[in-house]
């Protein structure tokens, strides 16, 4: 070919062993393929290094091959790390380098995920950040700097239970380097290596790669995850590099608890930038907040990103009971430890101690009785006050599993909704309480409630399409009435989810809509419009694998006709271990959901012959 590279395409066999199945993606250095290892009978990913013009091939071939070997070697050193894509081998085929890597079914990179679903909640960004930081730290301990940390190089994939995005993997060590190592460098000393907008300012000015520079890039990546755009995104690469060096990022609008940490990670001076250990502690605090101690430390003794941070009660720690008001009692005289003689009055006359003791005892008894009477007479009524304030309107605390109707003042998820308990599976069921957790005070609840609910509802939200978490926070006056707890709702983002959800569902439940169908649900088809939830341990007709977003401009009839084809391409049964010669894709769409702006198809797998599936189908 005129490009200087052999022709690529599905069906080719690389190195007499790897059968190319289909292309997974394309990057700056080449293509990534899904391939079948014919020797071990398993799926792998192959990274193909491509030269796009003959001049480049002749000039840089040896350097590119050596760089591929370096990438493979660096990643292989970290192959046992749970947050690094495993590299199995590096080989040459027809004069070009190929890297054999772990194939991660169902993976999506962070850039694509945010583009598809919008910015991530702060707690989810913190979870991703901790995983990537752990991978980077493992590399740094071996002297390996990644040098290209960015959203496109972070993969999120299902774990063995099918929970989406549970695995977080750092990939593409293609430009990583060991400063001071014995390996040759394959880029010029004054050539910028990395991605504009994610480079640390010292790297943009020609400084050496360091762990602090990788940390800056991670800060840019987390900013992107929380805000939906990078902190230094500009129209051109040059403008982005200039912004990295000279400009401060715009204050984030969605980052919440992440905001002070992002500022610390994006500090221009690497000497003043937050360290990896401090970043780990800050991310952990966001992910699993602790209760604020009664006695606060001096803010001046804390790092700048920790000022204003809150802590929560240790699990199982009992909260102190409120004390009723009591009448004042006579103070106990302090023990006199002064070395100087104490004055006994203007004339120095002493009163008999026995008489004074008697009078003090009588007075103390009278005051104690009066104080108790006063306290009992003035106790607030039990359950008095609305636990979440007048805007929410509930008279009593929410309990686990309560289904609610939510009425927002204007735009959904803006402001405080009015809530009403309703019957699950009713037409007005907007969501359900999926978690409760104790807070140390109303202030703690306000500070940590939203991130706490994001974390505690993460699993169930990952199994549903088009839902969001919402924290119902107790007010100062209603804190005790609310049981000192924050209630975590899972609500439909654009329509009711009807409930019940998760563990509150019962086998045999009939789905009136696809809104509460969850990943890994096993279904018994009743008709083209209805299905029941059945146990996966027994025979079932279909199993839910995931969701696919459809064109909102489609009519419902067209969406119904095209949904299975979209699922076949985006949620492939083979990626979940189903034999393509036996199983095929299917889909469900609810007309009511579609007409209320929920443009998802529920993607399922079924047998090609229409027979039932068994527990050991995979």
URBELVEN-V118314 format. One line per field, one symbol per residue. psi: psi as a letter, one per 40 degrees, with the letter a starting at -180 (. if undefined). burial: 1 if it has 24 or more other C-alpha atoms within 12 Angstrom, else 0. Layout:
BEGIN
psi->???
burial->???
END
This chain:
BEGIN
psi->ideeiihiiieihhfedhhhdihdihadeaihihihhedefiiihhhhhhheiddddddedddddddddddddddddedehefhhhhdihihhfeiihhhihhgieihidddddddeiiiiddddddddddddddddddddeehhdefhideehihiiadeehiedhhhhigfdeiihheieiiieiidehhhahieeiiddddeeiihidddddddddddddddddeiiefhididddddddddeiiiihidedbeedddddddehdhddeiiiddddddddddddgiiihidhiihdeeiideeheiiiiiihehhiiiihiiiiiihihhihheieihhieideehiihdddddddddddddddddddddddddehiiheiihdeidddeidiiiihehiihhhidchhfhahihihhihieiefhdaiheiiiiididdddddedddddddeeddddeeihfiiihhhhiiddedddeefihhhihihdeiiediiibeeiiiehhheiedehihehhihhdaeeiiihiheeaiidihhdaihhiheeiiddddddeddddddddghddeeehheediiiiihhhddddeffggihhhiiiideeiiiidfd.
burial->000010010000111001111111000011111111100000111111111000000000101111111111111111101011111111111001111111111111111111001011111111111111111111110011111111111111110001111111111111111100000011000001111111111111000111111111111111111111111110000001111110001001011111111111111101001111001111111111111100000000000111001111100000000000000000000000000000000000000000000000000000000000000000000000111110011111111111111110000010001111110110011111111111111111111111111111111111111111111111110111111111111111111111111100100011111111111111111000001111110001111111111100000100110111111101111111110000111111111011001111111111100001100010
END
